[in-house]
């Protein structure tokens, strides 16, 4: 009996050590990107208007930038859901949906209604839900979909034997209709996203509807997640039909898929190249803005070389106070370095967008924090197009009318109690 107890104790100790190692590996990794170096005949890293820039993005992130896409920017729930429901109901062969955040409510019920209708009409409907972010969904909601022949699976459920995956969530938003129409952005399946983004409890969001060859890249991202759970790798023209170039738009675009790794991630390399490529304007809108020290240096370096660097983030309406405080702990060094910071006041600002020089655009799921950049699986649509860039400039500048700009001298005078809270929160930056 004593030997059995000793063996059990040893096994428990070993398990604890393994779990500790997994935890350490989740928050430590190789060197991240600290600077962007260019050697040769040029005067520095390629600017976004240089043909070398999209080539660099392709090489360092694996994102294929190609022509023939049509992009439509959708704002908030009122600009997104009606368009989305219309496209979903038009599905004839396949409907693939991947979501991070979901909760019961009118939006979830509407989605269930349309997915059920399509499945019963003979469309193959696949729904991939992150097991952490979509946990609030009622079990009956899922079971009713399964009874209607919707294939629903949970990605990375939290089990004792999958603890090494717990920190690595799939934050992707992807909806693909018949392999021809794609949606991505920061939206979720919750009533928070209803409305115009200018009133309390109506989250401010930016999403994209697109057609063209880049849809296949979003479908491939979905297929990778589906294969992780089911072992099925989806191929064939039901999921990847021949795509004609959308001559009406003819936007150069690509889909960046960032996954955790030992060293720098595609998301980190994308951000570093994008910041280094700015020459006149760099407008960042992000709900969870907690850059590490290296990205703070890259942002202030851009401001020092004359780039108009502005950051739009959420204020006191945030849904995650710890992240807000950790971000505010960095404001002083960023403001001193010439970065301008604005906090959105009416409601939760949940958009994740970047626009550089009115030409280079990113819209997707990736936050400007270590969790998104290093731990999560994320997707961003990238576009190199003056019309899309100008539209995103207009949206960003319009949003500034609903913000408070943070001024350095005023910010320095904030109460000491706030400084203590911010200092405490910033110690958690690696896991936020």
N, C-alpha and C positions, 0 to 999 in steps of 0.2 A: 504493500500500500504506500509506504514511504517513497519507494522508487517511482511509483505512478505519479504521486504528488510532485516529486522533484522534476520528473519529465514534463508534466503539465506546466509547472512554473517556468521551466526553461523555454518551453514553446511560447508561452505568453511573453516572456522577456524578448525572445527573438522577434516575435511579431511586432512588439512595440518598437524595437530598434529599426525594423524594416519600415514601419509607418513613419518614424521620425526621419529616416533617410529620404523617403518619398516626399515628405513635407519640405525638407531642405532643398531637394532638387527642384521643387516647384517654385521656389523663390530665389534660387541662385542659378546662374548659367554663365556662359562665356561672355566676352566683351561685347557690348552693344556698340552701335555706330556713334562715334564721338565727333567726327568731322568729315568733310568731303574734300578730297584732295584731287586736283587735276594737274597732270603733267603733260607737257607738249607745247604746241604752238598757241593754244588758246590762253585767255586771260583768267581762267578759272573754270569751275564746273559749268556745264552747258546751261544756258538760260532756257526757259520753257519754249521760246520761239525757235530755238536752234534744232535742226533735224536730229542732232545727236541726243537731244533730251529724251524723246520717246524711245529711241534705241537703248539708252541707258536704263529707262524704266523696264523695258522688256528683258534686258540682260540681268538686272539685279532683283527683279520681282517675279519674273516668269509671266508677266502680263503681256499678251499680244495685242498691240494697238493696231486696229485695222479700220479701213473706211467702210462706208455703206450702212451706217447705223442711223436710226431716227430716235431722238431723245426728247422726252416730254417731262418737264419738271412739274411735280405735283406738290402742292403745299397743304399741309395739315389734313385732318380727317375729311373736311368738306371738299377738298380738292382731290383726295385719293380714293376713298371708299366707293363713291358712285361709279367712278371709272373702273375700279377693280371688280366690282360686282358685275358690271356689264361685260367685262372680258371673261370672267369666270363662267358666266352663263353661256358664253359662246363656245366653250370648249367642246371639241368633237372627238378627240382621241385620248389625250392625256392631260392631266392637271397635277402638277407637282408643287407642293407647298412646304416650305421650311420656315419655322418661326422660333424665336427665342422666348419672348414674353407673351403670355396669354393668361387671361382670367375670365371668369363668368361675366356675362353682360350682353347687351344688345349686339355689339360687334361680333362676339363669339357665336351668338345664336344665328345671326345672319350668315356668317361663314358656314356654320353647320348646315343650314338650310340649303345653300347653294351647292356645297360639296355633295350633300345627299342627293339632290336633284340630278347632278351630273353623273354620279356613280350609278344611279338607277336608270339613267339613260344609256348606259353602256360605256361611259368614259372610264378609263383607268385612273383613279384618284389616289394619290399618295400623299400622306401627311406625316411630316417629320417634326417632332416637337422636342425641344431641349428639356430634359427631365428636371432641371432645376428651375429655369425661367418660366416654364409652363405648368409647374406643379400646382398652382391655384385652381386649375381647371377641375371641374366636377367629374368624378369617374363616370357618371351616367352620360355626360356629354360625349366622352370618348367611346363608350360602349355602344351608344346609339349610332354613331358614325360607323363603327365596325359592323353592326347589324345591317347597315345600308350598303355594305360592300366597299366602304372607304378603308383603305389600308393605312392604319395608324400605328406608328412605332415611336418609342421614346429613345432619345439619344443620350447616352452616357448617364444612365440611372445610377444613383448613389448606392452602391453595394459594398460590403466589406472587401470583396475581392477586386473591386475597381476603384479603390481609394486613390490610386495614382492618377486617375482621370478627373477626380472631383474638382480640382481647380481649373481644369481646362474645359470651359464651356463652349458650345457652339452658339455664337452670337449672331449668326447669319440670318438675314431676312431674304427669302427668295420665293417668288411665285412665278411659275412658268406655265403658260397656256399653250398646249399643242406644240411645245418646243419653238414657238414663234414670237410670243409676247412675253417680255420679262418685266418683273417689278423687283426693285430693291430699295433700300433706304433704312430709316430707323424705326419704321412703324411696327406696331404689335397688334395683338388680338385683344384689345381692351378698350373700354369706353373713354379712357383718358384721351385717346386720339380723335374723338369726335369734336367737331367745331372748327373755329377759325384760328386758333393759336394766339388770340389776343385777349382772351378772358380766362379767369381762374378755372382750373379743372378742364381746360381745353388745350392740350399740349401743343406747343409749336414744333412742327416737324417738316422735314423736306424729304421727299421720295422721288423716284424716277421710274417712269414707264418707258420701255425702249423696245425697238424692233431692229432686226439685222443680225449680222454674224456674232455679235457679242452675247446674244441670248444663249448660244450654245455653251459659252464659258460659264454662265450662271447655272445652266442645267448640269454641267459637269461638276460644279461645286455641290449642287444638291445630290447628284449621283454618288459622290464620294461619301457624303454623310449617310446616305441610304445603305451603301455597301458596308459601312462600318457597323451598322446595326444588324442588317439582314444577311449579309454575305452575297447579296445580289448586285452585280455591276450592270447598271442599266445601259443598254446600247440600242442601236437600230433606229430606223427613221421615225418611229412613233415618238421617240424622245429627242432625236437629233435629225429633224427633216432638213432637206436641202434649203438653205436660206438665200433668198434673193437680196441683193444689195438694195437698201431703201434709198433710192435716188432722191426722194423728196427731202430727206434730211442730209444724207451723205456725211455724217459726223464720224470723225476718227475717234474710236473709243475702244476700251478693253475692260475686262473684269479682273480685278486683283483679288486673289484669294490668299489670305495670310494665315499661317498655322504656326503653332509653337515649335520651337527648335532649340538646339543647344546654344547657338550664338545669336546673331541678329536675325530678326524675322523679316519676311518680305514687307510687312507693314512698317517696320523701322526704316528699312532701306528706302521705301517709297517716301516717307516723311522727310528723311534727310536730303534726298535728291530734290524733292519739291521745294523745300525751304531754300536750299542752295541755288535753285534755278530761278528764284524770284528776282526781278530787277526793278519793278515799280510798285506793285501792290501785292500783299499777301493777306488775304482775309480768311480767318479761321472761325468757324462756328462749331462749337462742340459743347455738349451738355456736361461732360465730365472732363474738365481740363486740368490735369495734374501731370505736366511734363516732367521727365527726370532732369537732372542737372545738365546732361549733355544737350538735350533738346532746348532747354532754357538758353544755353550758350549759342546754339544755332539760330534761335529766334532773335536774340539781341544782336548777334553778328549781322543778321540781315538788316535789322533796323539801323545799325551803325553804317552800313554801306549805302544808306539812302532809301531803302525799301519802306513803304508805308505798311507797317505790320500792325494789324488789328485783330483782337480776339474777342469774339462774342460768346459768352457763356451764361449759365443760369445764375440767378441770384438767390435770394431767400426763399423763392418758390421751389427750390430743388426738392427732389424726392430722396436724396441721399446726402444728409448733412455732413457726414464725415468727409466725403469727397469734396464738398464745397469748402470746408475749412482747410483741408490739405492743399487745395488749389490756391486759396487766398494766402496761404503761408508763402507762396512763391511770387505773389504780385509785386512786392517791393523791388526784388531784383529785376523783374521783367520791366517794370515801369522805369526804373533807373536806366535800363538799357535801351529805352526808346520804344518799347512795345506799348501800344494803347489797348486798354482792356475795358470791356463794357459788360455789365450784368443786365440780363433781360428781366424785366419786372412783372409783367402781367400774369405769367404762368410758368410752368415748367418748359424750358427751352431744351428740346430733346434732339435737335438736328445735329448731324455730323457731316459738315461740308468744308471744303477748301476751294478757294478760287485764287489763282495766281495770274497777275498781269492781264486780267480779263480774258484769259485764253485757256488756261489749264484748270480743270475742274475735277473734284472728287466728291462723290456722294455715296454714303453707305451706312454700315453698321459700326465702324471702328471709332471708339472714343480716343481721346488724346490722353490716355492714362496707361499705366503699366499692365493692368489686367487685360485690356483690349489688345495692346501692342504685343505683349509677350506671352500671355497665357491662353487667350481665346482664339477660336477660329472665327475669322471675320471676312467680309466681302465688301468691296468698294467698286463702283463703276467709275472709271476714269475717262475723261473726254478732253480732247485737244481741239477746241472749236471756238471761234470768236463769238458766234451767236449764243451758244450755250454759256460761254464765259461772261458775256455782257448781261445776260439774263440773271446769272447767279450774282454778279456785282449788284444789280438792281435790288435783288431780294435781300442781300446782306445789308445794304445801305438803308433800305426801308425798315428793316428790323432794328437798326440803331435808333430809330425814332421812338422806340419803346424800351429804351435802356437807360441806365445811369452809367456815365463814364466814370471810372475810378481814377481819381487824381492823386498823385503821389503825396503831396503835402497833407491833404486831408486824410488819406489812408494811414499815414504814419501816426496820426493823432487818435486812432481808434483805441478803445479802452484796453487796458492791459489784460483783462479777463479774456477778451477775444484772442489776443496774441498767444495766451497760454493754450487755449483750445486749439488754435491753428498749429502751434508747435507740436502739440501732442498728436494731432491728426496727420501731420506730415511724416511722422515716424512710420506710418502705415503705407506710405506711397508705393512700396513694392508690391503690395497685394491689392491696392485699390484699382 
